[in-house]
Amino acid sequence: MEPVKLILGSVDGQLIFYTVLALVPNLLLMLWAMARLSREVRLLKAKLDMTEADIGLLDQSISSLTTEFQAIRKIENEANAAGPRTASAKTAGRPE
């Protein structure tokens, strides 16, 4: 109990006032920095969401192209299976 009385006896109101006064600018600076970081985090999250949406659209486009190319390859394979056309058949009716 004696050390507590010694500490409280040496601390006066003026010392507490100046200590708090010295800490207020630092507190305000920290709050400002946190608000700014929070805003930047929100902006980065929005950019990330847009990037993910773009990646989704690219994935859909690639899937569509793959489907179209598969259809084209299927048609080509069926044409090749039916028999290759000769050069004379390809150019029949055309003057050389």
C-alpha positions in Angstrom: 0.0 0.0 0.0 2.9 2.3 0.7 4.3 2.3 -2.9 0.9 3.1 -4.3 0.5 6.1 -2.0 4.1 7.2 -3.0 3.3 7.0 -6.7 -0.1 8.8 -6.4 1.4 11.4 -4.1 4.0 12.3 -6.7 1.5 12.6 -9.6 -0.5 15.8 -9.6 -3.3 16.9 -11.9 -1.1 19.2 -14.0 1.2 16.3 -14.9 -1.8 14.1 -15.9 -3.2 17.0 -18.0 0.1 17.6 -19.9 0.6 13.8 -20.4 -2.9 13.5 -22.0 -2.3 16.7 -24.0 0.9 15.2 -25.4 -0.8 12.0 -26.3 -3.9 13.5 -28.1 -2.0 14.4 -31.3 -0.6 10.9 -31.6 -4.1 9.5 -31.0 -5.6 11.7 -33.7 -2.7 10.8 -36.1 -3.4 7.1 -35.4 -7.1 7.5 -36.0 -6.5 9.3 -39.3 -4.1 6.6 -40.4 -6.6 3.9 -39.6 -9.4 5.7 -41.5 -7.1 6.1 -44.5 -6.1 2.5 -44.4 -9.7 1.4 -44.1 -10.6 3.4 -47.2 -7.7 2.0 -49.1 -8.6 -1.6 -48.1 -12.2 -0.9 -49.3 -10.8 0.3 -52.7 -8.5 -2.7 -53.0 -11.4 -5.0 -52.2 -13.5 -3.4 -54.9 -10.6 -3.8 -57.4 -10.2 -7.4 -56.4 -13.9 -8.0 -56.9 -13.7 -6.5 -60.4 -10.7 -8.6 -61.2 -12.4 -11.7 -60.1 -15.5 -10.8 -62.3 -13.2 -10.2 -65.2 -11.5 -13.6 -64.7 -15.0 -15.2 -64.6 -15.9 -13.6 -67.9 -12.6 -14.7 -69.4 -13.2 -18.2 -68.2 -16.7 -18.2 -69.8 -15.3 -16.9 -73.0 -12.6 -19.6 -73.1 -15.2 -22.2 -72.5 -17.4 -20.9 -75.3 -14.5 -20.8 -77.7 -13.5 -24.4 -76.7 -17.1 -25.5 -77.4 -17.1 -23.8 -80.8 -13.7 -25.3 -81.8 -14.9 -28.8 -80.7 -17.9 -28.4 -83.0 -15.7 -27.3 -85.9 -13.2 -30.2 -85.3 -16.1 -32.6 -85.2 -17.4 -31.4 -88.5 -13.8 -31.6 -90.0 -13.4 -35.1 -88.6 -16.7 -36.2 -90.1 -15.7 -34.7 -93.5 -12.3 -36.5 -93.3 -13.9 -39.8 -92.4 -16.3 -39.6 -95.3 -13.3 -39.6 -97.6 -10.8 -37.0 -98.7 -11.7 -35.2 -101.9 -9.3 -35.3 -104.7 -7.7 -32.3 -106.2 -9.7 -32.7 -109.4 -13.0 -32.9 -107.5 -12.2 -29.7 -105.6 -11.5 -27.8 -108.7 -14.2 -29.3 -111.0 -15.9 -26.7 -113.0 -13.2 -24.1 -112.4 -11.0 -23.0 -115.2 -7.3 -23.2 -114.4 
